[in-house]
Amino acid sequence: MMKFLNELFSEAGTASFSRVGTFLALVSSCSWVSAIVWRTNALPSLEGVTFFIASLYGLGKAGETAAKILGQKQ
């Protein structure tokens, strides 16, 4: 189990904020939306939550790509 978690939250043996941050944002957003649905019996608009989760992962990947282009990361 620990090996699986290590591979899930790392990239080539190093920690990846984009993966861990996206996972935490996804779990907290699902909890938040579930609480809203439970209390109001209506599904809220999810565009903002979707953009927030995608931007965390996208910014992490953009940084890694820029580092590879500039030759700072192999």
C-alpha positions as CSV (number, residue, x, y, z in Angstrom):
1,M,0.0,0.0,0.0
2,M,2.8,2.4,0.9
3,K,4.5,1.7,-2.4
4,F,1.3,2.5,-4.3
5,L,0.9,5.8,-2.4
6,N,4.6,6.7,-3.0
7,E,4.2,6.1,-6.8
8,L,0.9,8.0,-6.8
9,F,2.2,11.1,-5.2
10,S,5.6,11.2,-6.8
11,E,7.0,11.7,-10.2
12,A,10.3,9.9,-11.0
13,G,11.0,9.5,-7.3
14,T,10.4,13.2,-6.4
15,A,7.4,14.7,-4.7
16,S,4.9,16.4,-7.1
17,F,2.9,19.3,-5.7
18,S,0.6,19.3,-8.7
19,R,-0.5,15.7,-7.9
20,V,-0.9,16.1,-4.2
21,G,-2.4,19.6,-4.4
22,T,-4.9,18.4,-7.0
23,F,-5.9,15.4,-4.9
24,L,-6.4,17.5,-1.8
25,A,-8.4,20.1,-3.8
26,L,-10.5,17.4,-5.3
27,V,-11.4,15.8,-2.0
28,S,-12.2,19.1,-0.3
29,S,-14.3,20.2,-3.3
30,C,-16.3,17.0,-3.4
31,S,-17.0,17.4,0.3
32,W,-18.0,21.0,-0.1
33,V,-20.3,20.3,-3.0
34,S,-21.8,17.3,-1.2
35,A,-22.6,19.5,1.8
36,I,-24.3,22.1,-0.5
37,V,-26.3,19.4,-2.2
38,W,-27.3,17.8,1.1
39,R,-28.6,21.2,2.5
40,T,-30.2,22.7,-0.6
41,N,-31.2,19.6,-2.6
42,A,-29.8,21.4,-5.7
43,L,-26.5,21.0,-7.6
44,P,-24.5,24.2,-7.6
45,S,-22.6,25.5,-10.6
46,L,-19.3,23.7,-10.8
47,E,-17.3,25.8,-13.3
48,G,-15.3,27.6,-10.6
49,V,-14.4,24.4,-8.8
50,T,-13.4,22.7,-12.0
51,F,-11.2,25.6,-13.0
52,F,-9.5,25.7,-9.6
53,I,-8.7,22.0,-9.6
54,A,-7.5,22.0,-13.2
55,S,-5.4,25.1,-12.7
56,L,-3.4,23.5,-9.8
57,Y,-2.4,20.6,-12.0
58,G,-1.9,22.7,-15.1
59,L,0.4,25.2,-13.3
60,G,2.5,22.3,-11.9
61,K,2.9,20.8,-15.4
62,A,3.6,24.2,-17.0
63,G,6.4,24.7,-14.5
64,E,7.9,21.3,-15.2
65,T,7.7,21.9,-19.0
66,A,9.4,25.3,-18.6
67,A,12.2,23.8,-16.5
68,K,12.8,21.1,-19.2
69,I,12.8,23.7,-22.0
70,L,15.3,25.8,-20.1
71,G,17.5,22.8,-19.3
72,Q,17.1,22.9,-15.5
73,K,15.4,19.5,-15.3
74,Q,16.3,16.3,-17.0
